[in-house]
Amino acid sequence: MRIAFTHNFKLHDTVEEAEFDTAETVQAIAAALEGLGHEVHLIDVSGPASRLVARLESLRPSLVFNTAEGEHGRYREAFYPALFEQLRLPFTGSDAYACAVALDKQATKRMVGAYGVPSPKSLFVDANIRPSFEELQMPVIVKPNFEGSSKGVTQESVVVDREQLGEVVEALLAQFESGLIVEEFVEGVDVTVPYLEAGGGVLDAASYVFDAGDRAYSIYDYKLKNKESQSVHVQVPAQIPAASAEAACAYTRRVVEVLGLRDMGRVDFRVTPTGQVFFIEANALPSLEPGASIYACAALKGFTTVKSVLDRIIESACVRQGVDRASTSTAAGYKVGLTYNLKRVNPAGGDDREAEYDSPSTVAAVRAAIERAGHEVVELEATAELMTILPASGIDMVFNIAEGLSGRNREAQIPAMLELLGIEYTGSDPATLAITLDKALAKRLVREAGIPTAPFLLMRTGDEPLPEGFPFPAIVKPNAEGSSKGVSPRSVVRTEEELRTCVRDLAGRYTQPMLVEGFLTGREFTIAVLGETEPRALPAMEIVFLAGAGELPVYSFDHKQETDLSVRNDTPAKVDPELNQLLLQTALDCFETLGCRDVARIDLRCDARGIPHFIECNPLPGLTPGWSDLCLIANSIGMSYESLIQEIMTPALRRLHVQRQG
């Protein structure tokens, strides 16, 4: 089957992303699904829902394998199942109603309590509801009502002194505004019972075993779950009396029935030293990370691998929704033209005329990625004959990576041609492509928008007068070239004489004006931006200059052609949160100011104070797998090459749908 694996990718080790899937988990699940013979497409749901909808509509999967937790709100786990239902896409896991109720701990307790499932006495608290806690027996535990992964649960969550309870509640409520649950604390152990619908239903109970150390309370708190998980062991069967284990399993069956959990789930309990069992919460989206309790418990039923467990999840989802497991997709794809310029001259020999063009292997990789999404691909080399070929090609849209043949508007040539013929295409429009190739013009626009950029001017002959006070050192580069063409250590000049000599040499070689700008001495970064109406910036890549890069290092043409030990790429960049936010916002501001869409890579360099300055924008970034900066950045957040290509296609497909709807 063609499976869309929807998930939230964990980028940062923060409380906000505690429930998201790590790269290890995403890779393990994807590998298992592929090992079962499925065609798997990774979809990180971060960003606007419109992009996710367009991506799913273009992909037309046979099934959505969903682990997405959502980012905001009390109903975040319910959002994606509801969306899949509206799109009429079969998916794994519980429906929106079950996910919404399960995330609400207090509502779940009330529902299952009506059917005989015991839970500790508790009260709900938010900004408007402030009950008296006199009816609760101390000690109590205070925790977020709409969170999982033990978020907000610490040793300090257990409160013994009633006079301190108000302070603890207010402090936690400031962090989790949706509301808290305050419940009587149950001394004992944490026990969990996983549910695998097509794998025997309710599985055996498991307990979490860990060294209490200096912990005052034996609770599976946030620190243990997210920071010290290596010190926690899942014990199967649970280390509790047999009667307690039977009761926990019986209560789990009741919870599953009452909430309507499907395919998979997990129900958590506290078991007292005397064997009493108390329901704590239910999880409609249980962890599928390596080593999770669902795998350990399923092994006792004979499902001893990740593949076998995921196969059971898929089986129950397919049976319930009438999906043929032999199907590959739910609709036919489009006929997509792939426009490109083919590189036939190796730039390593010093001839950089075709340095921006793509190799046959890159063209083949892009083609394969588009085909994996179910589309037919027609290769269209961007030669002078393309105008006569396009009308008869029968294509629905174009994936454009063509750089054009000549002139300072060359990158705009193919998109302009496509607009003339009324054919939708990926990437920015001709105006943006023409502006961004003209580095000086782009810098004027971003400077006008208030985005910092180094002092600059254009020189055509090398004899032009310099503005008074123009700073040195400076850097000289061709104004309308990409791939760092013409940029070398010799491009950095320290005196006016060196500047004029460099301008004359480069102008003679490239027959175009030279951009001269003040040299920025700080760190250098490049940021990829994807999307259209609500673009998102991917984590910054830092170009780290090592020993041997020189006193005034530059990211040169040679660096981009072969491995160089004087440069290292750090992805994601190792920066503090404040600089990280500034980098990403600056990139987004540049993207918007220059009118980019679908994809672009923004190059920034900091000044001596650490302030990011705009260097240039590349709306046709390289797509060589495992080599181009954009591909390396995408890979750093678990986005496969196929997913990257499909992310770039998604807005264009949405525009195509709108166009065809009139």
TORMARVEX-854422 format. One line per 5 residues: number of its first residue (from 1); for each residue x, y, z of C-alpha. Coordinates in steps of 0.001 Angstrom, whole numbers, plus 500000, padded with zeros to 6 digits. Layout:
NUM	X Y Z ~ ...
***
This chain:
1	500000 500000 500000 ~ 500946 503609 499662 ~ 501107 504870 503232 ~ 501354 508479 504371 ~ 503127 508448 507741
6	501926 511620 509478 ~ 503852 512692 512557 ~ 505250 515618 514509 ~ 509027 515616 514197 ~ 510906 516463 517375
11	513412 519213 516660 ~ 514149 520436 520162 ~ 514471 518795 523560 ~ 511759 520965 525085 ~ 508576 520417 527074
16	506519 521702 524136 ~ 507842 518915 521883 ~ 507988 516154 524501 ~ 505241 514143 522782 ~ 506712 514487 519292
21	508557 511680 517496 ~ 512350 511649 517497 ~ 514372 510943 514366 ~ 515075 507456 515754 ~ 511354 506745 516183
26	510414 508098 512740 ~ 513145 506051 511084 ~ 512207 502895 513002 ~ 508519 503151 512086 ~ 509242 504022 508452
31	511718 501150 508140 ~ 509224 498706 509631 ~ 506442 499848 507294 ~ 508747 499553 504291 ~ 509849 496147 505564
36	506210 495098 505360 ~ 506290 495946 501657 ~ 504534 499315 501811 ~ 505459 502489 499955 ~ 505992 504993 502762
41	505851 508788 502524 ~ 506959 510769 505574 ~ 504794 513804 506329 ~ 505750 516077 509210 ~ 502473 517847 509961
46	504180 520993 511307 ~ 503027 524151 509586 ~ 499697 525290 508151 ~ 496935 522734 507662 ~ 496446 523942 504088
51	499840 522514 503127 ~ 499056 519200 504794 ~ 495742 518977 502947 ~ 497382 519742 499608 ~ 500113 517205 500311
56	497624 514463 501171 ~ 495411 515279 498205 ~ 498382 515125 495860 ~ 499723 511920 497401 ~ 496363 510085 497569
61	497568 507405 500009 ~ 495802 504105 500493 ~ 496144 504622 504256 ~ 497396 507263 506671 ~ 499533 505852 509482
66	499105 508551 512095 ~ 501162 509365 515176 ~ 500712 513162 515011 ~ 500042 514674 518438 ~ 499266 518193 517290
71	500866 521380 518557 ~ 498259 523542 520284 ~ 494940 523387 522050 ~ 492848 520982 524079 ~ 491753 519051 520998
76	495080 518891 519198 ~ 495193 515071 519037 ~ 491701 515061 517528 ~ 492511 517539 514761 ~ 494267 515159 512399
81	491775 512265 512634 ~ 488988 514794 512001 ~ 490884 516132 508996 ~ 491424 512628 507593 ~ 487727 511909 507986
86	486790 515070 506108 ~ 489211 514169 503323 ~ 487757 510641 503302 ~ 491182 509132 503883 ~ 491427 505853 505814
91	493747 506180 508809 ~ 495091 504239 511745 ~ 494003 504884 515295 ~ 490961 506252 517053 ~ 488592 508840 515633
96	488527 512501 516591 ~ 485973 512022 519368 ~ 487977 509321 521146 ~ 491209 511313 520818 ~ 489581 514464 522233
101	488043 512683 525215 ~ 491166 510657 526002 ~ 493290 513815 526103 ~ 490902 515303 528698 ~ 491877 513412 531854
106	488994 514695 533980 ~ 486340 513977 531335 ~ 487748 510477 530833 ~ 487622 509743 534569 ~ 483970 510769 534733
111	483014 508695 531709 ~ 484737 505479 532734 ~ 483786 505984 536374 ~ 480138 505698 535384 ~ 480951 502181 534179
116	482652 500990 537355 ~ 486277 501898 536666 ~ 487726 503356 539921 ~ 489978 506398 539857 ~ 491387 508740 542521
121	489101 511567 543582 ~ 490014 514674 541595 ~ 489059 518241 540689 ~ 489556 520302 537527 ~ 491101 523779 537725
126	491535 526525 535136 ~ 491419 530325 534997 ~ 487641 530327 535492 ~ 487101 527240 537615 ~ 488676 527514 541062
131	487138 524846 543310 ~ 487771 524385 546996 ~ 490224 521560 547600 ~ 488900 520821 551105 ~ 487121 517680 549907
136	490402 516135 548696 ~ 492559 514154 551082 ~ 496229 515076 551183 ~ 498650 514372 549643 ~ 497502 515286 546141
141	499240 515386 542765 ~ 498862 518398 540456 ~ 499334 517917 536706 ~ 498186 519337 533367 ~ 494783 517999 532334
146	495401 518079 528581 ~ 498970 516824 528275 ~ 500779 513515 527829 ~ 504347 512249 528172 ~ 504263 513225 531874
151	504521 516885 530880 ~ 504405 519079 533948 ~ 504805 516135 536324 ~ 507740 516458 538732 ~ 508515 515442 542281
156	507150 518851 543295 ~ 503795 517922 541728 ~ 502998 515861 544828 ~ 501793 518271 547507 ~ 501545 517271 551157
161	500853 520638 552777 ~ 497404 522022 551939 ~ 498668 525572 552482 ~ 501191 525137 549639 ~ 498648 523694 547226
166	497429 527059 545970 ~ 500965 528175 545103 ~ 501715 524947 543226 ~ 498448 525224 541282 ~ 499063 528848 540281
171	502635 528158 539185 ~ 501646 525214 536990 ~ 498554 526949 535641 ~ 500767 529768 534379 ~ 502562 527201 532229
176	499559 525072 531212 ~ 496675 527526 530778 ~ 494206 524979 529405 ~ 493707 523570 532870 ~ 494985 521254 535576
181	493740 518198 537377 ~ 494299 517927 541117 ~ 493796 514387 542345 ~ 494417 512444 545507 ~ 497858 510878 545295
186	497935 507081 545232 ~ 500978 505519 546844 ~ 502167 502574 544779 ~ 503562 501796 541326 ~ 502783 502965 537791
191	501272 500230 535625 ~ 500264 500403 531975 ~ 498108 498100 529853 ~ 498552 498451 526063 ~ 495796 497688 523583
196	496385 496151 520146 ~ 493021 495508 518506 ~ 494155 492992 515882 ~ 496847 491550 518126 ~ 494778 490018 520871
201	493054 493166 522085 ~ 494030 494015 525666 ~ 497628 492923 526272 ~ 499283 491972 529561 ~ 499972 494673 532119
206	503466 496151 532347 ~ 505126 498131 535124 ~ 507852 500734 535008 ~ 510882 499724 537030 ~ 513463 502300 538026
211	515753 503155 540896 ~ 513945 505671 543085 ~ 517308 507091 544194 ~ 516747 510357 546009 ~ 513200 510744 544680
216	510672 511325 547422 ~ 507869 509754 545371 ~ 507881 506753 543080 ~ 506213 508306 540043 ~ 507033 508028 536357
221	507647 511759 536047 ~ 508771 514000 533175 ~ 512449 513717 534047 ~ 512384 509922 534018 ~ 510321 509704 530846
226	512142 512307 528794 ~ 515570 512911 530305 ~ 516562 509644 531977 ~ 514632 507073 529956 ~ 517701 504824 529823
231	517309 504193 533569 ~ 513706 502964 533200 ~ 512872 499350 532393 ~ 509495 498080 531181 ~ 508710 494970 533219
236	506381 492459 531536 ~ 504345 491012 533153 ~ 503919 493799 535699 ~ 505356 493269 539171 ~ 501963 493325 540863
241	499654 490632 542313 ~ 497925 488463 539725 ~ 494500 489657 540867 ~ 495588 493270 540369 ~ 496869 492511 536865
246	493554 490845 535999 ~ 491645 493838 537343 ~ 493806 496280 535349 ~ 493172 494307 532144 ~ 489435 494130 532855
251	489292 497877 533478 ~ 491247 498462 530255 ~ 488640 496549 528252 ~ 485957 498741 529776 ~ 487905 501954 529037
256	488488 500883 525427 ~ 484782 500200 524996 ~ 483600 503397 526668 ~ 485996 505696 524802 ~ 485828 503799 521512
261	489586 503355 521124 ~ 490569 501630 517883 ~ 493629 499832 516526 ~ 495931 500729 519428 ~ 495912 502463 522774
266	497295 502461 526294 ~ 495614 502752 529690 ~ 497601 503801 532762 ~ 496936 502859 536387 ~ 498389 503227 539866
271	498457 500043 541954 ~ 498735 500345 545735 ~ 500919 498086 547922 ~ 497719 496252 548920 ~ 496839 495582 545270
276	494102 498171 544696 ~ 493959 499398 541091 ~ 493115 503012 540206 ~ 492628 504347 536673 ~ 494826 507374 535891
281	494480 508136 532168 ~ 494015 506716 528677 ~ 496166 507361 525634 ~ 494653 507070 522162 ~ 498067 507722 520569
286	500450 505516 522561 ~ 504181 505803 522069 ~ 505600 503698 519251 ~ 509215 504579 519998 ~ 511685 501675 520175
291	511321 499954 523549 ~ 507766 501202 524180 ~ 505507 499096 526395 ~ 503245 498104 523495 ~ 506127 496184 521896
296	507162 494446 525107 ~ 503603 493382 525890 ~ 502806 492333 522308 ~ 505857 490047 522339 ~ 504039 487815 524853
301	501314 487368 522220 ~ 503853 486310 519606 ~ 504348 489695 517930 ~ 508042 489986 518631 ~ 509119 492696 516174
306	508190 496301 515455 ~ 507052 495171 512002 ~ 504620 492618 513401 ~ 503077 495121 515810 ~ 502651 497804 513157
311	501214 495195 510813 ~ 498503 494477 513394 ~ 497694 498186 513645 ~ 497397 498409 509864 ~ 495333 495211 509708
316	492634 496446 512103 ~ 492518 499862 510411 ~ 492107 498284 506963 ~ 489421 495835 508073 ~ 487435 498559 509832
321	487583 500977 506886 ~ 487341 498507 504031 ~ 490820 499135 502644 ~ 492307 496655 500206 ~ 495826 495989 501469
326	496929 495305 497892 ~ 495990 498810 496745 ~ 498622 501452 496004 ~ 496607 504673 495947 ~ 493107 506077 495816
331	493355 508041 492543 ~ 495431 508579 489435 ~ 498344 511002 489465 ~ 499195 513944 487261 ~ 501412 514218 484233
336	504287 516342 485503 ~ 506867 517993 483281 ~ 510368 518177 484767 ~ 512199 521180 483317 ~ 515962 521340 483832
341	519279 522321 482324 ~ 521680 519410 481999 ~ 525272 519807 483129 ~ 527679 518517 480508 ~ 530819 520413 481518
346	532594 519476 484741 ~ 533207 522738 486651 ~ 536085 521127 488552 ~ 538202 521790 485458 ~ 537799 525549 485882
351	534975 526032 483364 ~ 532038 527195 485516 ~ 529614 528105 482714 ~ 527321 525186 483623 ~ 528046 525101 487351
356	524423 525874 488207 ~ 523024 523171 485924 ~ 522016 519744 487182 ~ 523762 516439 486636 ~ 521915 513465 485116
361	521888 511811 488553 ~ 520145 514798 490155 ~ 517539 514919 487388 ~ 516962 511184 487857 ~ 516578 511613 491636
366	513984 514374 491258 ~ 512125 512304 488685 ~ 512061 509241 490952 ~ 510764 511292 493882 ~ 507891 512689 491800
371	507065 509233 490475 ~ 506970 507839 494015 ~ 504086 510209 494653 ~ 502175 508472 491862 ~ 502725 510947 489033
376	503907 510394 485488 ~ 507027 512415 484670 ~ 508014 513900 481316 ~ 511611 515145 481169 ~ 511882 518489 479377
381	515367 519900 478953 ~ 515203 523695 478901 ~ 516650 524285 475452 ~ 515586 526876 472886 ~ 513188 524283 471387
386	511182 523927 474613 ~ 508615 526542 473555 ~ 507540 524365 470645 ~ 507551 521145 472684 ~ 505504 522285 475683
391	502098 522810 473975 ~ 502114 519242 472646 ~ 503467 517589 475815 ~ 500073 517063 477461 ~ 501448 517882 480901
396	499284 519059 483800 ~ 502021 521007 485586 ~ 505802 521468 485762 ~ 508388 520815 488446 ~ 510945 523448 487526
401	514656 523319 488320 ~ 515815 524992 485096 ~ 518381 527776 485504 ~ 517909 529245 482026 ~ 520372 529732 479219
406	521745 533286 479318 ~ 521213 536811 480526 ~ 520462 538271 483925 ~ 516809 537173 483604 ~ 517697 533601 482652
411	516138 531985 485743 ~ 512818 533651 484862 ~ 512722 532337 481289 ~ 511004 528985 481858 ~ 508406 530245 484393
416	507555 533134 482054 ~ 507096 530660 479215 ~ 504865 528465 481390 ~ 502734 531425 482434 ~ 502306 532381 478781
421	500998 528872 478105 ~ 498861 528738 481263 ~ 500775 525812 482797 ~ 501168 525698 486588 ~ 504694 525160 487948
426	506672 524892 491166 ~ 508753 527688 492603 ~ 508759 531448 492464 ~ 507358 533482 489605 ~ 509440 535249 486912
431	509516 538579 488749 ~ 511016 537085 491903 ~ 513480 534948 489957 ~ 514704 537987 488015 ~ 515005 540135 491135
436	516853 537580 493254 ~ 519394 536815 490539 ~ 520273 540500 490582 ~ 521988 540544 493989 ~ 522159 544329 494244
441	518479 544769 493395 ~ 517496 542120 495941 ~ 519633 543826 498581 ~ 517961 547168 497881 ~ 514531 545614 498396
446	515356 543872 501659 ~ 517170 546980 502931 ~ 514063 549039 502151 ~ 512057 546507 504212 ~ 514297 547155 507207
451	516328 543963 506965 ~ 520036 544512 507715 ~ 522465 544190 504824 ~ 526115 545211 504522 ~ 527018 548462 502672
456	527276 547717 498932 ~ 527650 549208 495458 ~ 527973 548061 491852 ~ 531187 548533 489835 ~ 531417 547831 486127
461	534969 548831 485237 ~ 536823 549136 488515 ~ 537374 552835 487921 ~ 534189 554096 489612 ~ 534642 556351 492656
466	534027 554757 496040 ~ 531522 556307 498454 ~ 533174 558214 501252 ~ 533900 555938 504180 ~ 533229 552708 502307
471	534419 549957 504696 ~ 537324 547594 504235 ~ 537817 544706 504065 ~ 535270 544186 501299 ~ 534200 541300 499086
476	533760 541324 495297 ~ 531505 538923 493386 ~ 529537 538772 490134 ~ 526158 540450 490569 ~ 524068 537932 488602
481	525550 534496 489223 ~ 524779 531616 491562 ~ 526647 528675 493106 ~ 529274 531143 494410 ~ 530645 531541 490888
486	533561 533961 490929 ~ 533880 533799 494723 ~ 537270 532729 496057 ~ 539629 533812 498857 ~ 540971 536408 496380
491	537507 538009 496326 ~ 538153 539456 499783 ~ 540088 542715 499417 ~ 541673 544911 502076 ~ 542596 548031 500117
496	541160 550183 497356 ~ 543927 549063 494995 ~ 543129 545389 495596 ~ 539444 546152 495116 ~ 539886 547786 491726
501	542179 545018 490486 ~ 539714 542343 491575 ~ 536762 544117 489923 ~ 538635 544441 486620 ~ 539617 540762 486635
506	536131 539445 487440 ~ 534291 541900 485188 ~ 536458 540819 482297 ~ 535689 537187 482950 ~ 531939 537411 483633
511	531041 540490 481504 ~ 528640 541905 484066 ~ 528714 544392 486969 ~ 530454 543345 490177 ~ 528756 543572 493548
516	531094 545084 496129 ~ 529979 544895 499744 ~ 531463 545374 503172 ~ 532872 542101 504504 ~ 530933 540743 507491
521	533201 539091 510033 ~ 530616 537043 511949 ~ 529132 533570 511583 ~ 527545 532462 508295 ~ 524220 530623 507956
526	521826 529406 505317 ~ 518131 528816 506004 ~ 515691 526853 503874 ~ 512112 528094 503628 ~ 509220 525983 502315
531	505631 526913 501568 ~ 503547 529690 500113 ~ 500754 531344 502119 ~ 502240 530380 505494 ~ 505861 529439 504778
536	508016 527773 507412 ~ 511729 528094 507950 ~ 513654 524879 508536 ~ 516488 524827 511101 ~ 519468 526958 510159
541	522636 525418 508759 ~ 525892 527050 509813 ~ 528885 527169 507497 ~ 531671 526696 510028 ~ 535106 527818 508876
546	537914 525681 510299 ~ 541669 526035 510505 ~ 542995 526646 507017 ~ 540017 528753 505920 ~ 542053 531919 506374
551	541734 535081 508437 ~ 538782 536369 506373 ~ 537052 533158 505220 ~ 534397 532955 502509 ~ 532097 530145 501342
556	533697 529887 497926 ~ 532936 528260 494589 ~ 535467 525515 495315 ~ 533753 524691 498628 ~ 530534 523968 496750
561	532188 521700 494199 ~ 534095 519276 496411 ~ 534732 518334 500008 ~ 537018 520843 501693 ~ 538504 520234 505133
566	538509 523979 505870 ~ 534695 524092 506036 ~ 532118 522126 508029 ~ 528335 522320 507818 ~ 526504 522131 511153
571	522864 521185 510722 ~ 521022 522222 512769 ~ 523287 525124 513691 ~ 524523 525272 517279 ~ 523035 528606 518300
576	521267 529994 521345 ~ 517456 530351 521203 ~ 517575 534129 520725 ~ 519891 533989 517690 ~ 517995 531009 516304
581	514707 532914 516382 ~ 516354 535958 514798 ~ 517832 533857 511984 ~ 514558 532121 511166 ~ 512497 535316 511315
586	514997 537190 509141 ~ 514839 534397 506563 ~ 511038 534475 506559 ~ 511057 538268 506211 ~ 513419 538017 503211
591	511263 535272 501664 ~ 508169 537467 501932 ~ 509861 540697 500872 ~ 511252 539143 497695 ~ 507943 537459 496841
596	509261 533903 497021 ~ 506988 530880 497079 ~ 507275 527090 497472 ~ 511008 526976 498215 ~ 514032 529197 498672
601	517324 529236 500527 ~ 518305 532453 502293 ~ 521989 533141 503022 ~ 522761 535276 506070 ~ 525981 536380 507718
606	526408 538093 511061 ~ 528334 541269 511683 ~ 530830 541693 514512 ~ 527936 542228 516953 ~ 526228 538980 515949
611	523354 540607 513988 ~ 522303 538549 510914 ~ 522596 540413 507594 ~ 521074 539401 504270 ~ 523592 538098 501736
616	521430 536663 498986 ~ 518360 534569 498194 ~ 518334 531465 496008 ~ 514774 530554 494923 ~ 516143 527685 492786
621	518342 525916 495345 ~ 520288 522809 494425 ~ 518535 519455 494858 ~ 521426 517010 494656 ~ 520662 514254 497205
626	523099 514091 500105 ~ 525053 517112 498853 ~ 523036 520284 498299 ~ 522506 522463 501374 ~ 518723 522271 501085
631	518813 518463 501052 ~ 521143 518324 504055 ~ 518912 520696 506010 ~ 515805 518648 505211 ~ 517549 515435 506163
636	518510 516924 509542 ~ 514836 517095 510544 ~ 514033 513611 509272 ~ 512569 514790 505968 ~ 513459 512285 503284
641	514461 513381 499801 ~ 511112 512202 498424 ~ 509293 514173 501123 ~ 511298 517301 500305 ~ 510417 517109 496609
646	506764 516523 497458 ~ 506787 519441 499932 ~ 507998 521697 497115 ~ 505272 520337 494821 ~ 502428 520714 497297
651	501669 524458 496883 ~ 501835 524140 493096 ~ 499359 521260 493213 ~ 497063 523392 495344 ~ 497300 526195 492782
656	496530 523675 490047 ~ 493415 522528 491902 ~ 492252 526127 492321 ~ 492933 526844 488653 ~ 490884 523861 487530
661	488018 524796 489829 ~ 487777 528087 487990
***
